[in-house]
Amino acid sequence: RFLVNITSHIEWYKSRGVEVTVLLFMRDRSISKKSKFSNRCVVPAMVDAEADLSLSLMREAMVKFGARSTKGRPHVIPVSYEGLMEFKEVYLFDIYKQLGINSSHVPLFEDGNEKHVKSVDASHRKSGRRNDEKEARSNTDNTGQDPCHRILEENPRNPKTALLPKKVITVFGTESSGSTFLSTTLGKAIGGIFDDIPKTKERTISRQATSLNEEWEIQHLSLPWGWECEEGKEINTVEALVPEECFRYERNPGIESRSAARMFAAESNMQRWHRHQNEPGKPKIIEDLTTCAMKPEEDEKLMSKCREEVHISEENGNWTCGAMCGEGKYNGFALYPQRFSVNITSHIEWYLSRGVDIKVVVSLRDRTISSKSKLDGHCHNPGVVTSENEMALSIITEAMEKYGRRGSKLGSLPGDESGKERVIAVSYEGMMEMQEVYLYKLYDQLGINSNYVPSFDDGNEKYVTYANAANLGKQEMEHQQRVKKNLLDTRPPEPKEYHPPPSKDSFLPKKLITVVGSSFLSTTLAVAAGAFPSEGRWIEKAKSPSFDTDSVDEPLKNAHELVFEDSVGTAAASLNNDWQIQHLSLPMGWKCDGTDHIPDVVEALVPEECYCDASFGLSSDDPKVLEQCRTEVLIAENNTSWTCGSKCGKGQMSGSALYPNSYFVNITSHIEWYLSRGVDITVVLLMRDRSISMKEMQRADCPMAMPTKKLSHSISERTLKTASTARASVKQVNQTALAIKKEAYEKYGKHGSMLKSGDKERVIVVSYEGLLELEGVYLFDLYHQLGISSTYIPAFIDDNAQYIKSDSAHWNDTSIGHKKGNQRKKLLAALDLPSNQNQN
């Protein structure tokens, strides 16, 4: 236990050429001593002695190296704890500036003093906690919420010089799509001041956050937004989400919207409680809260600004109000229902017409998980969840068609002369997988200069289990059966006489698309590019290596068989070889063997004619093929100017690239390998929920890592150790693959570090869940990015659904902690059913 002499500490570092600054953190001395006594030192005399000694050290440092004694920036800067709790980010940014730190990071401000402060009343000191509780009860209404006049006093709005910012980013998504996480992240990235009333210690965006310089505003709205999720009740779709100051609810426009929102939530909870207790009647809350109404002069001042700056007025026929126009004494407010959706297309046009540079970010999350999460927290009626999500999907689809990357209305309106995309789809699963790399690319797209990185807590993980057909709902199962039957019905018959495709003039295509992670997507792009028939094809393949019964030393050669392919194997090329689609897994050919061996990394996946597999050898024995690989593809053992992509074949195999049974391909060097040979290459990374991807890899490539059905006492120690090693291998393989993807996306994704001005992005991230959710509109946007002209839409089968816990498993999962699960358990126990029937 020791103290540091601050003065000599500064001198020690200065003598070594280090620019040193000391922050002295000052806190109320009585509270500081009490806190120290509670947590660090229970000897009162020692607490006082150490505090006095510390104070003398700080005073000495302030005298010698404070602002009065130092030219330029002082070496000692005092910081007030209470000032930081009071002024928050304003005070913090001032400290950043003094220290030369360029950051917009704002932490969670939790006032540690509050719990130590008591009333000066002597009786209060005696009764302690009992009086605290009494005071809390006297200052709450019948819902347990603070009266709204106190809410507004404790959370005043931050005054703005202008109600309309220069730039607006609105985050939309279905309820439970991850939109709150995304909007809060963007709000903190711009150094936003959050106008919502915090419901939890971790502050999140309710509807709006504004940057300190008022240049940026982040808006957040789920589709739909609000309360009263009821069957048969129509959800109104309004034109736009107006600035928060001009936003009021139809039900009582006199109440400030944040207070009304808090009270609506309380009322909704009370109504659910009454229904649960089978008590008739509907509790009324808002109407009785007369203190919620703002002062008339404050309202009039706000409405005047809304009319003049934002053009919200019942009398202005040339402008719309965004929702229902307030009338009479509310003229200037836009009035909203308690539950509503916003038409994203008209929302964009509403802001463009007012000279605001607006972008919309749509948060996409696995539809099954999103629906289950919505059932947990937002709406407990499955039928309503389905209909609301379908409505939200149609709104998102229309907006992407009109203002997405290939939007039909881009550049057509005044204020939109740039023609840049205004709707950006963001994958929740991609964000959880690639984290800060994915987030920084989004910042670049939105024009945000920030290094803020949130905590990435994957909300999907608790819903994911091992694959089980029983997890599929009836509707999804019937859909998948219909699709599979249709594929079988349209399969071409096996040809009686096989005619191989004509040989290529060139092994190197003009345009190459390498798809990483999905045969479904690579096949879809191959069909769209004219490189693969939509109904599949019969091809001739070498049989798996086997051994002659007479001579076990020599494998059978030149043995081929006809195999039907309904998806692209390794590659497919269009007839004119303008396009070639490669399918790449990370890793290729890997099967776990119970050891911790991780495959090696090779430079590139070469054209299949030059590819030599460790098991199957070359695809052709024609010497002309190897000659073309040497002369055109520049693969040769003696060619020091060019690399072979993998190990160079030697002697008779010169011209081939030799690959091991399993390997990773470094995507960055793969891109550079083809670019150096004049090929226009683009890599498509398909991102999928990481928990599902991990479990699918275990099932397909590492069954020994799967949980066993045997009882634990009947499993040998060796088997348990092998399973543990296998699971560790799967994890390591996934981490290696992720590192490869991240590097490539950082260097060759949009705004990549290896791209020069005017270069097109070479790495595109595609969301598997987004494809399933938006289907054609998402796919056509990808075609547009890749330069493919096609209207082909495949049959979509949700392979994720089998990994997501079914309703019965979902409600029983204690990790989710859903109330219905507990109720169901109690019900089963009350029925006193045998244990084998409980599960049914």
Summary of the structure (lengths in Angstrom):
residues: 840
radius of gyration: 32.4
end to end distance: 62.2
largest distance: 103.9
contacts: 2459
relative contact order: 0.08
helix: 42%
strand: 15%
